Amino acid sequence: MPIGILIIDDSPEVRNMVKSWLERDNKLAVCGEASGGAEGIEKALLLKPDVIVLDFSMPGMDGLTAATALQTAMPGVPIIMLTLYADSELAHQALEAGVSTILSKMEEMSVLCDEVERLAGTH
């Protein structure tokens, strides 16, 4: 059974890019998409994904707030945060919010696929 992934990002272009990369691997399947933190939390509770890919910077509820809520509602579900602006302060805040891994949006998408598989095997 493929690893179910929920993508939460306010950019439809980023969601489409991430989805197309993840679904190149037959072990991975995007089970849902959301354009913001609040919608993402609702979909996560409904869809019960194995891994969540979450944008850091979104209007309304940002990724850190969403990550905290997701970890409270679904403890143990790995969260991969994607951002253009990774620094040590963000990394510290993200880890405190329950994020498993932070990846740059500039990173090769194959790294994201590998990280999804690695994290899905840990819970």
C-alpha positions as CSV (number, residue, x, y, z in Angstrom):
1,M,0.0,0.0,0.0
2,P,1.5,3.4,-1.0
3,I,2.5,6.0,1.6
4,G,-0.3,8.6,1.8
5,I,0.9,12.2,1.7
6,L,-1.0,15.4,2.4
7,I,0.5,18.6,0.8
8,I,-0.3,21.9,2.5
9,D,0.9,24.9,0.5
10,D,-0.8,28.2,-0.5
11,S,0.8,28.0,-4.0
12,P,-1.1,25.8,-6.5
13,E,2.1,25.7,-8.6
14,V,4.2,24.3,-5.7
15,R,1.5,21.8,-4.8
16,N,1.4,20.5,-8.4
17,M,5.2,20.3,-8.6
18,V,5.5,18.5,-5.3
19,K,2.6,16.1,-6.2
20,S,4.0,15.3,-9.7
21,W,7.4,14.5,-8.1
22,L,6.1,12.4,-5.3
23,E,3.8,10.4,-7.6
24,R,6.7,9.4,-9.8
25,D,7.5,6.9,-7.1
26,N,4.9,4.1,-7.0
27,K,5.5,3.7,-3.2
28,L,4.1,7.2,-2.7
29,A,0.6,8.6,-3.2
30,V,-0.8,12.1,-2.6
31,C,-4.0,11.6,-0.7
32,G,-4.9,15.2,-0.4
33,E,-4.0,18.9,-0.9
34,A,-4.8,22.0,1.1
35,S,-4.1,25.7,0.4
36,G,-3.7,26.8,4.0
37,G,-3.1,25.7,7.6
38,A,-6.6,25.5,8.8
39,E,-7.8,23.6,5.7
40,G,-4.8,21.3,6.1
41,I,-5.6,20.4,9.6
42,E,-9.2,19.6,8.6
43,K,-8.0,17.4,5.7
44,A,-5.4,15.7,7.8
45,L,-8.0,14.7,10.4
46,L,-10.2,13.4,7.6
47,L,-7.6,11.7,5.4
48,K,-5.2,10.4,8.1
49,P,-2.0,10.8,5.9
50,D,1.2,8.9,6.7
51,V,3.3,12.0,6.1
52,I,2.5,15.7,5.8
53,V,4.4,18.1,3.6
54,L,3.8,21.6,4.9
55,D,4.8,25.1,3.7
56,F,6.3,27.4,6.2
57,S,5.1,30.7,4.9
58,M,1.3,30.9,4.2
59,P,-1.2,33.7,4.7
60,G,-3.6,33.2,7.7
61,M,-2.2,30.3,9.7
62,D,1.6,29.9,9.1
63,G,3.3,26.5,9.0
64,L,4.6,26.6,12.5
65,T,1.2,27.2,14.0
66,A,-0.3,24.5,11.7
67,A,2.5,22.1,12.7
68,T,1.8,22.6,16.4
69,A,-1.9,21.9,15.8
70,L,-1.2,18.9,13.6
71,Q,1.1,17.3,16.2
72,T,-1.5,17.9,18.9
73,A,-4.3,16.3,16.8
74,M,-2.2,13.6,15.2
75,P,0.9,12.9,17.3
76,G,3.5,10.9,15.6
77,V,2.6,11.8,12.0
78,P,5.8,13.1,10.4
79,I,5.8,16.6,9.1
80,I,8.2,17.8,6.4
81,M,8.4,21.6,6.3
82,L,9.3,23.2,3.0
83,T,10.6,26.7,2.9
84,L,12.7,29.1,0.9
85,Y,14.0,30.8,4.1
86,A,15.6,28.1,6.3
87,D,17.9,29.4,9.0
88,S,18.9,28.1,12.5
89,E,16.1,30.1,14.3
90,L,13.4,28.7,12.0
91,A,14.9,25.2,12.4
92,H,14.7,25.5,16.2
93,Q,11.1,26.8,16.1
94,A,10.1,24.1,13.7
95,L,11.5,21.3,15.7
96,E,9.8,22.7,18.8
97,A,6.5,22.7,16.8
98,G,6.9,19.0,16.0
99,V,8.3,19.2,12.5
100,S,10.4,16.2,11.6
101,T,12.5,17.7,8.8
102,I,13.0,21.0,7.1
103,L,13.8,21.1,3.4
104,S,14.5,24.0,1.1
105,K,12.1,24.4,-1.8
106,M,15.4,24.8,-3.8
107,E,16.4,21.2,-2.9
108,E,16.2,18.5,-5.5
109,M,12.7,16.9,-5.3
110,S,14.3,13.5,-5.1
111,V,15.5,14.5,-1.6
112,L,11.9,15.1,-0.6
113,C,10.8,11.7,-1.9
114,D,13.7,10.0,0.0
115,E,12.7,11.8,3.2
116,V,9.0,10.9,2.9
117,E,10.0,7.2,2.6
118,R,12.5,7.5,5.5
119,L,10.0,9.1,7.8
120,A,7.1,6.9,6.9
121,G,9.1,3.9,8.0
122,T,9.6,5.4,11.4
123,H,6.0,5.6,12.7
